[in-house]
Amino acid sequence: MKIRPVEDHLAVKLSTTENEKTVGGIIIPDTAKEKPQIAEVIAVGNDEDLQKIIKVGDKVLFGKYAGTEIEFEGEKLLILAKSDLLAIVE
């Protein structure tokens, strides 16, 4: 199964990290960490202007509270609108 965003939306793959352990041995769960603001694009909507700018495989920077986080086929994805994008990371 594939995911296909519509209009000016895109799907990005969030990096999943394991629970981190501090020097003192305290485990920091994912819920206590800040979510990453750079992710890899896995699907682009059908908006022509967006397709000219963003391609699958690009890394993008987005706002801290932007998008809708979903789990699709065991992967954490974020659905972003074109207006949520801040920059392309090269």
C-alpha positions as CSV (number, residue, x, y, z in Angstrom):
1,M,0.0,0.0,0.0
2,K,1.2,3.5,-0.8
3,I,0.3,6.9,0.7
4,R,-0.4,9.7,-1.7
5,P,-0.9,13.2,-0.3
6,V,-3.4,15.5,-2.0
7,E,-3.2,19.1,-3.2
8,D,-0.3,21.0,-1.6
9,H,0.5,18.4,1.0
10,L,3.5,16.1,1.4
11,A,4.4,13.1,3.5
12,V,7.8,13.0,5.3
13,K,9.4,10.2,7.2
14,L,10.4,11.1,10.8
15,S,13.6,9.5,12.1
16,T,12.8,7.0,14.8
17,T,15.3,6.9,17.7
18,E,15.4,4.5,20.5
19,N,15.2,5.6,24.1
20,E,18.3,7.5,25.1
21,K,20.2,7.0,28.3
22,T,21.9,9.9,30.1
23,V,25.4,9.7,31.6
24,G,23.7,9.0,35.0
25,G,21.7,6.1,33.6
26,I,18.3,7.9,33.3
27,I,16.3,6.7,30.3
28,I,14.7,9.5,28.3
29,P,11.5,8.3,26.6
30,D,10.5,9.5,23.1
31,T,7.6,11.4,24.6
32,A,10.0,13.6,26.6
33,K,12.2,14.5,23.6
34,E,11.6,17.2,21.1
35,K,10.4,15.9,17.7
36,P,12.9,16.4,14.9
37,Q,12.3,19.3,12.6
38,I,14.2,17.8,9.6
39,A,12.7,14.9,7.7
40,E,12.9,13.0,4.4
41,V,10.2,13.5,1.8
42,I,8.6,10.2,0.8
43,A,5.5,11.5,-1.2
44,V,4.5,14.8,-2.8
45,G,0.9,15.9,-3.5
46,N,-0.4,16.8,-6.9
47,D,0.1,20.6,-6.6
48,E,2.3,21.6,-9.6
49,D,4.1,24.4,-7.8
50,L,5.0,22.1,-5.0
51,Q,6.2,19.4,-7.4
52,K,8.6,21.9,-9.0
53,I,10.2,22.7,-5.7
54,I,10.1,19.4,-3.7
55,K,11.0,15.9,-4.9
56,V,10.9,12.5,-3.1
57,G,14.2,12.0,-1.3
58,D,14.7,15.7,-0.4
59,K,15.2,16.7,3.2
60,V,13.1,19.5,4.5
61,L,13.0,21.7,7.5
62,F,9.5,22.5,9.0
63,G,8.0,24.3,11.9
64,K,8.1,22.8,15.4
65,Y,4.4,22.2,15.7
66,A,3.6,21.7,12.0
67,G,1.8,18.9,10.4
68,T,-0.2,15.8,11.5
69,E,1.8,12.8,12.8
70,I,0.5,9.4,11.7
71,E,1.7,5.8,11.8
72,F,1.5,4.1,8.4
73,E,2.7,0.5,7.9
74,G,4.8,0.7,11.0
75,E,6.6,4.0,10.2
76,K,6.1,7.4,11.8
77,L,5.1,9.9,9.1
78,L,4.2,13.5,9.2
79,I,1.7,15.0,6.7
80,L,2.8,18.6,6.0
81,A,1.1,21.5,4.1
82,K,3.2,23.6,1.7
83,S,2.9,26.5,4.1
84,D,4.5,24.4,6.9
85,L,7.8,24.1,5.0
86,L,10.6,26.5,6.0
87,A,13.6,25.2,3.9
88,I,15.1,22.5,1.8
89,V,18.2,21.0,3.5
90,E,21.0,20.3,1.1
